[in-house]
Amino acid sequence: MPTSSPQALNDRIAAAKAAVLEQTALLHAHFGRAETRWKSDGTRVTPVDVAISEGIFRSLSAQFPQDQYFSEELADAPDPIAVTANYSWVLDPIDGTNNYATGIAHCAIALALLEDGVPVYGVIYDLSRRTLMHGGPGRGMFDGEREVRFAAVDPTPQSIIGFHSPYDKRFAPHAQIIAANFKLRGLGSSTLHLAYVAAGILEGTVDHNVKVWDIAAAVPLVQATGGRLVYFNGDVFPLRQFDLKMGRIFYVAGGASMVTKLETLLRP
């Protein structure tokens, strides 16, 4: 874990929360009625995604011009970009754009602060609950005004697991495996699945589809509450380059006993 300057981190955390909150009015104003187009990778984008991305980075870069800024909507980055700055930011301006465009409320603004490529703080605005979630290792995790204390529980058939319909249909049988052991919830937002694990709303999550911007903001929330993440196809962090064409990440997360159970069931 990087050794941070407390003041440098504090300044960035405060700025991150303010920058995300500044964009929530725009997010709500166009919910369910934003025009959309489909990108070459098969994902959806709206003008609101682009406006939020530009607005957050404009606010942050004015204060921290030496930092690097990476967004899913970084249209002028066809090639990988090396992560060279001490502090960098990874943003998904609307995680769950399909939901957002069609009027399903499970979507979020997800902003991660990285130091030396490692996520040290995440700020997530959950539109469905109108709640700002934020936190990082050693700094606690807050679900709105409530500080979350992780409660370790053993897996049971009543445990609720977030699951994203796999892009690669070879993983479709995992849905049956999870359903045979737990209860399934598919919210359509990978960020919220992982953040809800940190908040204790879900007991675990499984995803085969994500890229770094989908989870970077939620990873430090899970770590702050003592949860675990296991990546099945290689470590994601420290992030050495930002690549819009990166492969999809397959991971599981939850408490220690839940992750052990999910690994046993699903590890290739």
C-alpha positions as CSV (number, residue, x, y, z in Angstrom):
1,M,0.0,0.0,0.0
2,P,1.5,3.4,-0.9
3,T,2.6,5.8,1.8
4,S,0.5,8.9,1.4
5,S,1.0,12.5,2.4
6,P,-2.1,12.9,4.7
7,Q,-2.7,16.4,3.6
8,A,-2.4,15.6,-0.1
9,L,-4.9,12.8,0.3
10,N,-7.2,14.8,2.4
11,D,-7.3,17.6,-0.1
12,R,-8.1,15.2,-2.9
13,I,-10.7,13.3,-1.0
14,A,-12.6,16.5,-0.2
15,A,-12.3,17.7,-3.8
16,A,-13.5,14.3,-5.1
17,K,-16.7,14.3,-3.0
18,A,-17.4,17.9,-4.0
19,A,-16.8,17.2,-7.7
20,V,-19.1,14.2,-7.7
21,L,-21.9,15.9,-5.8
22,E,-21.7,18.8,-8.3
23,Q,-22.8,16.4,-11.0
24,T,-25.8,14.8,-9.3
25,A,-28.3,17.4,-10.4
26,L,-27.4,16.8,-14.0
27,L,-27.6,13.0,-13.4
28,H,-31.1,13.3,-12.0
29,A,-32.3,15.8,-14.6
30,H,-31.8,13.5,-17.6
31,F,-32.6,10.1,-15.9
32,G,-34.6,7.9,-18.2
33,R,-34.7,10.3,-21.1
34,A,-31.1,10.9,-22.2
35,E,-30.4,10.2,-25.9
36,T,-28.0,7.3,-26.4
37,R,-25.7,5.8,-29.0
38,W,-23.9,2.5,-29.1
39,K,-20.1,2.5,-29.0
40,S,-17.9,0.1,-31.0
41,D,-17.4,-2.1,-28.0
42,G,-21.1,-2.7,-27.7
43,T,-21.6,-0.4,-24.6
44,R,-24.0,2.4,-24.4
45,V,-23.2,6.1,-23.9
46,T,-25.2,9.3,-23.5
47,P,-24.3,13.0,-23.6
48,V,-24.7,13.0,-19.8
49,D,-21.8,10.5,-19.5
50,V,-19.6,12.8,-21.4
51,A,-20.8,16.0,-19.6
52,I,-20.2,14.4,-16.2
53,S,-16.8,13.1,-17.1
54,E,-15.8,16.6,-18.4
55,G,-17.3,18.4,-15.4
56,I,-15.6,16.2,-12.7
57,F,-12.2,16.3,-14.4
58,R,-12.4,20.0,-15.0
59,S,-13.0,20.6,-11.3
60,L,-10.2,18.3,-10.2
61,S,-7.6,19.2,-12.7
62,A,-8.0,22.9,-11.8
63,Q,-6.8,21.9,-8.3
64,F,-4.4,19.1,-9.1
65,P,-2.9,19.7,-12.5
66,Q,-0.1,17.3,-11.9
67,D,-2.4,14.3,-11.6
68,Q,-3.5,12.0,-14.4
69,Y,-7.2,11.6,-15.4
70,F,-8.7,8.5,-16.9
71,S,-12.3,8.0,-17.9
72,E,-14.3,5.3,-19.7
73,E,-15.4,8.2,-22.0
74,L,-11.8,9.3,-22.8
75,A,-12.6,9.4,-26.5
76,D,-9.1,10.6,-27.6
77,A,-7.2,7.6,-26.1
78,P,-7.2,4.8,-28.7
79,D,-3.9,3.5,-27.3
80,P,-2.9,2.5,-23.8
81,I,-1.7,5.3,-21.6
82,A,1.1,4.7,-19.0
83,V,0.2,5.5,-15.4
84,T,3.1,7.7,-14.4
85,A,1.8,10.3,-11.9
86,N,1.9,9.7,-8.2
87,Y,-1.9,10.4,-8.1
88,S,-4.3,9.4,-10.8
89,W,-8.1,9.2,-11.1
90,V,-10.3,6.6,-12.8
91,L,-13.9,7.6,-13.5
92,D,-17.0,5.8,-14.7
93,P,-19.3,8.8,-15.2
94,I,-22.4,6.6,-15.2
95,D,-22.0,3.0,-14.3
96,G,-25.2,1.3,-15.5
97,T,-25.8,3.4,-18.5
98,N,-28.3,0.9,-19.9
99,N,-30.3,1.3,-16.7
100,Y,-29.9,5.1,-16.7
101,A,-31.1,5.5,-20.3
102,T,-34.1,3.3,-19.8
103,G,-35.2,4.6,-16.4
104,I,-34.0,1.9,-14.1
105,A,-32.5,3.6,-11.1
106,H,-29.6,1.3,-10.3
107,C,-26.7,3.4,-11.7
108,A,-23.9,5.4,-10.2
109,I,-21.2,8.0,-10.7
110,A,-17.9,6.1,-9.7
111,L,-14.7,8.0,-9.1
112,A,-11.5,6.4,-7.8
113,L,-8.3,8.0,-6.5
114,L,-5.2,6.0,-7.1
115,E,-1.8,6.4,-5.6
116,D,1.1,4.8,-7.5
117,G,-1.6,2.8,-9.4
118,V,-3.4,1.5,-6.2
119,P,-6.9,2.6,-5.4
120,V,-6.8,4.5,-2.0
121,Y,-10.2,6.1,-2.0
122,G,-13.5,5.8,-3.8
123,V,-16.4,8.1,-4.2
124,I,-19.7,6.7,-5.5
125,Y,-23.0,8.4,-5.9
126,D,-25.9,5.8,-5.9
127,L,-28.7,7.4,-7.8
128,S,-31.2,4.7,-6.7
129,R,-30.8,5.6,-3.0
130,R,-29.6,9.3,-3.6
131,T,-26.7,8.4,-1.4
132,L,-23.0,9.2,-1.5
133,M,-20.8,6.2,-0.6
134,H,-17.1,6.8,0.0
135,G,-14.1,5.4,1.8
136,G,-10.7,3.8,1.6
137,P,-8.3,1.5,3.6
138,G,-7.5,3.1,7.0
139,R,-10.1,5.8,6.5
140,G,-13.3,3.9,7.0
141,M,-16.3,3.4,4.6
142,F,-19.4,5.6,4.7
143,D,-22.8,4.8,3.3
144,G,-24.2,8.3,3.4
145,E,-23.6,9.5,7.0
146,R,-23.4,6.0,8.3
147,E,-20.0,4.5,8.9
148,V,-20.1,0.8,8.0
149,R,-18.6,-1.8,10.2
150,F,-18.1,-5.1,8.3
151,A,-19.9,-8.0,9.8
152,A,-18.3,-11.3,8.9
153,V,-21.0,-13.9,8.3
154,D,-20.8,-17.5,7.0
155,P,-22.4,-18.2,3.6
156,T,-25.9,-19.7,3.8
157,P,-28.6,-20.5,1.2
158,Q,-30.2,-17.1,2.1
159,S,-27.0,-15.1,1.3
160,I,-27.7,-12.6,-1.5
161,I,-25.0,-12.5,-4.3
162,G,-24.8,-9.9,-7.0
163,F,-24.4,-11.4,-10.5
164,H,-23.9,-9.7,-13.8
165,S,-25.2,-11.6,-16.9
166,P,-21.9,-12.7,-18.5
167,Y,-20.8,-11.1,-21.7
168,D,-19.0,-14.4,-22.5
169,K,-21.7,-17.0,-22.5
170,R,-19.3,-19.7,-21.5
171,F,-19.7,-18.4,-18.0
172,A,-23.6,-18.6,-18.1
173,P,-23.6,-21.9,-16.1
174,H,-22.2,-19.9,-13.1
175,A,-25.6,-18.4,-12.7
176,Q,-27.1,-21.9,-12.2
177,I,-24.3,-22.8,-9.7
178,I,-24.8,-19.6,-7.7
179,A,-28.6,-20.0,-7.8
180,A,-28.2,-23.5,-6.4
181,N,-26.3,-22.2,-3.4
182,F,-27.5,-18.7,-2.8
183,K,-30.0,-16.0,-3.8
184,L,-29.2,-14.0,-6.9
185,R,-29.6,-10.3,-7.6
186,G,-28.7,-8.7,-10.9
187,L,-28.9,-4.9,-10.6
188,G,-27.2,-3.9,-13.9
189,S,-24.4,-1.9,-12.2
190,S,-21.1,-3.6,-11.4
191,T,-20.0,-0.6,-9.3
192,L,-23.1,-0.9,-7.1
193,H,-22.8,-4.7,-6.8
194,L,-19.3,-4.3,-5.3
195,A,-20.1,-1.2,-3.3
196,Y,-23.1,-2.9,-1.8
197,V,-20.8,-5.7,-0.6
198,A,-18.8,-3.0,1.2
199,A,-22.0,-1.6,2.7
200,G,-23.3,-5.0,3.8
201,I,-26.3,-4.9,1.5
202,L,-25.1,-7.8,-0.6
203,E,-23.0,-10.6,1.0
204,G,-20.9,-11.2,-2.2
205,T,-20.7,-10.5,-5.9
206,V,-19.4,-12.4,-8.9
207,D,-18.6,-10.6,-12.2
208,H,-17.0,-11.7,-15.5
209,N,-17.6,-8.5,-17.4
210,V,-15.9,-5.6,-15.7
211,K,-13.1,-3.3,-16.7
212,V,-11.0,-1.2,-14.4
213,W,-13.3,1.8,-14.4
214,D,-16.3,-0.4,-13.3
215,I,-14.7,-1.4,-10.0
216,A,-11.8,1.0,-9.2
217,A,-14.0,3.2,-7.0
218,A,-15.6,0.3,-5.1
219,V,-12.4,-1.7,-4.4
220,P,-11.2,0.6,-1.7
221,L,-14.6,0.6,-0.1
222,V,-14.5,-3.2,0.2
223,Q,-11.0,-3.1,1.5
224,A,-11.9,-0.4,4.1
225,T,-14.5,-2.7,5.6
226,G,-12.3,-5.8,5.7
227,G,-13.8,-7.6,2.6
228,R,-11.8,-9.6,0.1
229,L,-11.5,-9.6,-3.7
230,V,-10.0,-12.4,-5.7
231,Y,-9.2,-11.9,-9.4
232,F,-9.3,-15.1,-11.4
233,N,-7.5,-13.8,-14.5
234,G,-4.7,-11.7,-13.1
235,D,-4.2,-8.9,-10.6
236,V,-5.7,-5.6,-11.7
237,F,-3.8,-3.3,-9.3
238,P,-1.4,-1.6,-9.2
239,L,-2.6,-0.1,-12.5
240,R,0.3,0.4,-14.8
241,Q,-1.6,1.5,-17.9
242,F,-5.1,2.7,-18.7
243,D,-6.4,0.9,-21.8
244,L,-9.9,1.4,-23.1
245,K,-9.5,-1.9,-25.0
246,M,-8.4,-3.9,-22.0
247,G,-9.8,-7.4,-21.4
248,R,-12.7,-8.2,-19.1
249,I,-12.0,-8.9,-15.4
250,F,-13.4,-12.0,-13.7
251,Y,-13.5,-11.7,-10.0
252,V,-15.4,-12.5,-6.8
253,A,-15.8,-10.4,-3.6
254,G,-17.3,-10.7,-0.2
255,G,-16.2,-11.6,3.3
256,A,-13.4,-14.1,3.8
257,S,-15.7,-17.2,4.1
258,M,-17.9,-16.1,1.3
259,V,-14.9,-15.6,-1.1
260,T,-13.6,-19.0,-0.1
261,K,-16.9,-20.6,-1.0
262,L,-17.2,-18.7,-4.3
263,E,-13.7,-19.7,-5.2
264,T,-14.5,-23.3,-4.5
265,L,-17.6,-23.2,-6.7
266,L,-16.4,-21.1,-9.6
267,R,-12.6,-21.1,-10.0
268,P,-11.7,-22.3,-13.5
